[in-house]
Amino acid sequence: EENKWCPYFMSKRLLQTASVVVLNYQYVLDPKVSQVTMLGGADIPVRRPEGSRIDEVVPGAMKEPSIVVFDEAHNIDDVCIEALSVRLDSASLERSSKNLTDLAAKVEQTKQIDAARLQEEYQRLVQGLHEAGEIDDQVAERISSPVLPDDIVVEAIPGNIRRAEHFINLMRRVVLFLKSYLKERKEARTEGALSLQHRMEEEAQVDSRTLKFCYDRLRSLLNTLEVVNVDEFGPITRVADFCTLLGHYVKGFIAIVDPYPEAHGIYDPVFDFSCLDITSK
């Protein structure tokens, strides 16, 4: 606190230089977590052309080999299956829709803030020119409150915010597809991952290459919007997790819809995207 260092980001940085790291299974086996922590050895210097005295470190080019030791390794299968499986139901999909509405509102708010900031900067420019004697009172009054062209305002809005609107619309299509898929028939059914992938491409217009990056894109958006209460966006995070798994893996995975998951027979369909064989991924 005294040095204003963030313990979280400091620990992530130390992971790259530490000789020994003790972690639970998820930090190694869950692809979402392991990508965030950037596990792996330090970058190995790549020798530059002959005659150069300095080796160059190229990030991500080569990594020092790591030795991974698992304690209680008989639990690995269960941990992998849990990390690579997602469960969704009607309630979670409804909350996902609300999450997307909230995100869209935050994006719009950020756009308005950026547009207002541009207007304020323009006013300061006019005031500075006036105080410096570059323009007279009449000119300053005439140009002090212009309607800025839309293309200038749009240009002032960060690109990652503009693209966020497209991503939110994409996730809306995914959620609508899952809602329809969940209540398609009032009977238990299964479907292979590859078949489900094709259906999403046809009915939701989302290709498998896009699906792969949904989880990372959502996390990036939450960071860009400076969302503090990340837990509130758990439902849409699970949907994005499903998208990423479906985009990456087709073998050893299956989609299961159980319309009556509880013993008392109340219709409340549940969608499971489950890993059946961790060796096939």
C-alpha positions as CSV (number, residue, x, y, z in Angstrom):
1,E,0.0,0.0,0.0
2,E,2.8,2.4,0.8
3,N,4.5,1.8,-2.6
4,K,1.1,1.7,-4.4
5,W,1.7,-1.8,-5.8
6,C,-1.2,-4.1,-6.7
7,P,-0.6,-7.5,-5.0
8,Y,-2.6,-9.2,-7.8
9,F,-0.5,-7.9,-10.7
10,M,2.7,-8.2,-8.8
11,S,2.0,-11.9,-8.2
12,K,1.3,-12.4,-11.9
13,R,4.6,-10.8,-12.7
14,L,6.4,-12.9,-10.2
15,L,5.0,-16.1,-11.7
16,Q,7.2,-15.4,-14.7
17,T,10.4,-15.3,-12.7
18,A,9.8,-17.6,-9.7
19,S,11.7,-20.9,-9.6
20,V,9.0,-22.8,-7.7
21,V,5.3,-22.0,-7.8
22,V,2.6,-23.8,-5.7
23,L,-0.8,-23.7,-7.2
24,N,-4.1,-25.6,-7.1
25,Y,-5.2,-27.6,-10.1
26,Q,-7.3,-24.9,-11.7
27,Y,-4.4,-22.6,-12.3
28,V,-2.8,-25.3,-14.5
29,L,-5.6,-27.3,-16.0
30,D,-8.4,-24.7,-16.5
31,P,-7.5,-23.0,-19.8
32,K,-9.3,-19.8,-18.8
33,V,-7.4,-19.4,-15.6
34,S,-4.0,-20.6,-17.0
35,Q,-4.3,-18.0,-19.8
36,V,-5.0,-15.2,-17.4
37,T,-2.1,-16.1,-15.1
38,M,0.2,-16.5,-18.2
39,L,1.8,-19.6,-16.7
40,G,5.0,-20.9,-18.3
41,G,8.7,-20.5,-18.0
42,A,10.6,-17.3,-18.7
43,D,11.3,-16.3,-22.3
44,I,14.5,-17.8,-23.7
45,P,16.8,-15.3,-25.5
46,V,16.9,-15.9,-29.3
47,R,20.4,-15.6,-30.8
48,R,20.6,-12.8,-33.3
49,P,22.4,-13.0,-36.6
50,E,26.1,-13.9,-36.5
51,G,28.3,-11.0,-35.6
52,S,25.9,-9.6,-33.1
53,R,27.0,-9.7,-29.5
54,I,23.6,-9.4,-27.9
55,D,20.9,-12.1,-27.8
56,E,17.4,-10.8,-28.2
57,V,14.4,-11.8,-26.0
58,V,11.4,-12.3,-28.2
59,P,8.3,-12.6,-26.0
60,G,6.5,-15.9,-26.5
61,A,9.0,-17.2,-29.0
62,M,10.4,-19.9,-26.7
63,K,9.8,-20.8,-23.1
64,E,12.0,-22.5,-20.6
65,P,10.8,-26.0,-20.0
66,S,8.7,-26.4,-16.8
67,I,8.4,-29.4,-14.5
68,V,4.9,-29.9,-13.3
69,V,4.3,-32.1,-10.2
70,F,0.7,-33.1,-9.3
71,D,-0.2,-34.1,-5.8
72,E,-3.2,-36.4,-5.4
73,A,-3.1,-36.8,-9.2
74,H,-6.1,-39.2,-9.2
75,N,-8.3,-36.1,-8.9
76,I,-7.1,-34.6,-12.2
77,D,-9.9,-36.2,-14.3
78,D,-12.7,-34.7,-12.2
79,V,-11.0,-31.3,-12.1
80,C,-10.6,-31.2,-15.9
81,I,-14.2,-32.3,-16.5
82,E,-15.5,-29.7,-14.1
83,A,-13.3,-27.0,-15.6
84,L,-14.4,-27.9,-19.2
85,S,-18.1,-28.2,-18.6
86,V,-20.8,-25.6,-18.4
87,R,-24.4,-25.7,-17.1
88,L,-27.1,-23.2,-18.1
89,D,-30.8,-23.0,-17.4
90,S,-33.7,-20.6,-18.2
91,A,-33.0,-18.4,-15.1
92,S,-29.3,-18.0,-15.9
93,L,-30.1,-17.1,-19.5
94,E,-32.6,-14.5,-18.4
95,R,-29.9,-13.0,-16.1
96,S,-27.5,-13.2,-19.0
97,S,-29.8,-11.0,-21.1
98,K,-30.0,-8.5,-18.2
99,N,-26.2,-8.5,-18.0
100,L,-26.0,-7.6,-21.7
101,T,-28.5,-4.8,-21.2
102,D,-26.4,-3.5,-18.4
103,L,-23.2,-3.7,-20.4
104,A,-24.8,-1.9,-23.3
105,A,-25.9,0.9,-21.0
106,K,-22.3,1.2,-19.6
107,V,-20.9,1.3,-23.2
108,E,-23.4,4.1,-24.1
109,Q,-22.5,5.9,-20.9
110,T,-18.8,5.7,-21.7
111,K,-19.5,7.0,-25.3
112,Q,-21.4,10.0,-23.8
113,I,-18.6,10.7,-21.4
114,D,-16.0,10.7,-24.2
115,A,-18.2,12.9,-26.4
116,A,-18.6,15.4,-23.5
117,R,-14.9,15.3,-22.8
118,L,-14.3,16.2,-26.5
119,Q,-16.7,19.1,-26.2
120,E,-15.0,20.4,-23.0
121,E,-11.6,20.2,-24.8
122,Y,-13.0,22.3,-27.6
123,Q,-14.4,24.9,-25.2
124,R,-11.0,25.1,-23.5
125,L,-9.4,25.6,-27.0
126,V,-11.7,28.5,-27.8
127,Q,-11.2,30.1,-24.4
128,G,-7.4,29.8,-24.8
129,L,-7.5,31.4,-28.2
130,H,-9.6,34.2,-26.9
131,E,-7.4,34.8,-23.9
132,A,-4.3,34.8,-26.1
133,G,-5.9,37.5,-28.3
134,E,-6.0,35.2,-31.4
135,I,-9.8,35.7,-31.8
136,D,-12.0,38.6,-30.7
137,D,-15.2,38.4,-28.6
138,Q,-17.5,38.2,-31.5
139,V,-15.7,35.2,-33.1
140,A,-15.4,33.5,-29.7
141,E,-19.1,33.8,-29.1
142,R,-20.0,32.5,-32.5
143,I,-17.8,29.4,-32.3
144,S,-18.1,28.6,-28.6
145,S,-21.1,26.3,-28.9
146,P,-20.9,24.4,-32.2
147,V,-22.6,21.1,-32.9
148,L,-19.6,18.9,-33.5
149,P,-19.9,16.6,-36.5
150,D,-20.9,13.0,-35.8
151,D,-17.8,11.6,-37.4
152,I,-15.5,13.7,-35.1
153,V,-17.5,12.6,-32.0
154,V,-17.3,8.9,-33.2
155,E,-13.6,9.2,-33.7
156,A,-13.2,10.5,-30.1
157,I,-14.8,7.3,-28.8
158,P,-12.2,4.5,-28.2
159,G,-12.2,1.8,-30.8
160,N,-12.6,-1.0,-28.2
161,I,-15.8,0.7,-27.0
162,R,-17.2,0.9,-30.5
163,R,-16.4,-2.8,-31.2
164,A,-18.0,-3.6,-27.8
165,E,-21.4,-2.9,-29.3
166,H,-20.8,-5.5,-32.0
167,F,-19.7,-8.0,-29.4
168,I,-22.7,-7.4,-27.2
169,N,-25.0,-7.9,-30.2
170,L,-23.2,-11.1,-31.0
171,M,-23.7,-12.4,-27.4
172,R,-27.4,-11.4,-27.6
173,R,-27.8,-13.7,-30.6
174,V,-26.1,-16.5,-28.7
175,V,-28.3,-16.1,-25.7
176,L,-31.5,-16.1,-27.9
177,F,-30.3,-19.2,-29.6
178,L,-29.7,-21.0,-26.3
179,K,-33.1,-19.9,-25.0
180,S,-34.8,-21.4,-28.1
181,Y,-32.5,-24.5,-28.0
182,L,-33.4,-25.1,-24.3
183,K,-37.1,-25.2,-24.9
184,E,-37.1,-26.8,-28.4
185,R,-38.7,-30.0,-27.2
186,K,-40.0,-31.3,-23.9
187,E,-37.9,-34.4,-24.0
188,A,-34.3,-35.3,-23.0
189,R,-31.9,-35.1,-25.9
190,T,-28.2,-35.0,-26.7
191,E,-26.2,-33.5,-29.6
192,G,-22.6,-33.6,-30.5
193,A,-20.5,-30.5,-30.2
194,L,-19.7,-30.3,-34.0
195,S,-23.4,-30.5,-34.9
196,L,-24.2,-27.8,-32.3
197,Q,-21.5,-25.7,-33.7
198,H,-23.0,-25.9,-37.2
199,R,-26.5,-25.0,-35.8
200,M,-25.1,-21.9,-34.1
201,E,-23.4,-20.8,-37.4
202,E,-26.7,-21.2,-39.3
203,E,-29.2,-19.9,-36.7
204,A,-27.2,-17.4,-34.8
205,Q,-24.8,-16.4,-37.5
206,V,-21.8,-17.0,-35.2
207,D,-18.9,-18.9,-36.6
208,S,-16.6,-21.2,-34.6
209,R,-13.6,-18.9,-35.0
210,T,-15.5,-16.1,-33.3
211,L,-16.7,-18.4,-30.5
212,K,-13.2,-19.1,-29.5
213,F,-12.5,-15.6,-28.2
214,C,-15.9,-14.9,-26.5
215,Y,-14.6,-15.5,-22.9
216,D,-11.4,-13.3,-23.4
217,R,-13.4,-10.6,-25.2
218,L,-15.9,-10.4,-22.3
219,R,-13.2,-10.2,-19.7
220,S,-11.5,-7.5,-21.8
221,L,-14.8,-5.6,-22.0
222,L,-15.4,-5.7,-18.3
223,N,-11.9,-4.4,-17.7
224,T,-12.4,-1.6,-20.3
225,L,-15.6,-0.5,-18.7
226,E,-13.9,-0.7,-15.2
227,V,-16.6,-3.0,-13.9
228,V,-16.0,-3.6,-10.2
229,N,-18.8,-6.0,-9.3
230,V,-17.7,-8.7,-11.7
231,D,-19.7,-11.4,-9.9
232,E,-22.9,-9.8,-11.0
233,F,-21.9,-10.7,-14.6
234,G,-21.4,-14.4,-13.7
235,P,-24.4,-15.5,-15.9
236,I,-23.1,-14.0,-19.1
237,T,-19.6,-15.1,-18.2
238,R,-20.8,-18.7,-18.2
239,V,-22.4,-18.2,-21.6
240,A,-19.1,-16.8,-22.9
241,D,-17.3,-19.7,-21.3
242,F,-19.6,-22.1,-23.2
243,C,-18.9,-20.3,-26.4
244,T,-15.2,-20.5,-26.0
245,L,-15.3,-24.2,-25.2
246,L,-17.5,-25.0,-28.2
247,G,-15.2,-22.9,-30.4
248,H,-12.1,-24.8,-29.3
249,Y,-13.3,-28.4,-28.8
250,V,-15.6,-30.7,-30.7
251,K,-14.2,-34.2,-29.8
252,G,-15.1,-35.6,-26.4
253,F,-17.8,-33.1,-25.7
254,I,-21.6,-33.4,-25.8
255,A,-24.6,-31.1,-25.3
256,I,-27.3,-32.5,-23.1
257,V,-30.8,-31.0,-22.4
258,D,-32.7,-32.4,-19.5
259,P,-36.3,-30.9,-19.4
260,Y,-37.0,-32.4,-16.0
261,P,-33.8,-32.2,-13.9
262,E,-35.6,-32.5,-10.6
263,A,-37.2,-35.7,-9.3
264,H,-40.6,-34.1,-8.7
265,G,-41.1,-33.7,-12.5
266,I,-41.4,-29.9,-12.8
267,Y,-40.5,-28.7,-16.3
268,D,-37.4,-26.6,-15.9
269,P,-35.0,-27.5,-18.7
270,V,-31.2,-27.5,-18.0
271,F,-28.5,-27.4,-20.7
272,D,-25.2,-29.1,-20.0
273,F,-22.2,-28.8,-22.2
274,S,-20.1,-31.6,-20.8
275,C,-16.6,-32.9,-21.3
276,L,-16.7,-36.7,-21.5
277,D,-13.1,-37.5,-22.3
278,I,-10.3,-35.1,-21.3
279,T,-7.8,-37.1,-23.4
280,S,-9.5,-36.2,-26.7
281,K,-9.4,-32.4,-26.4
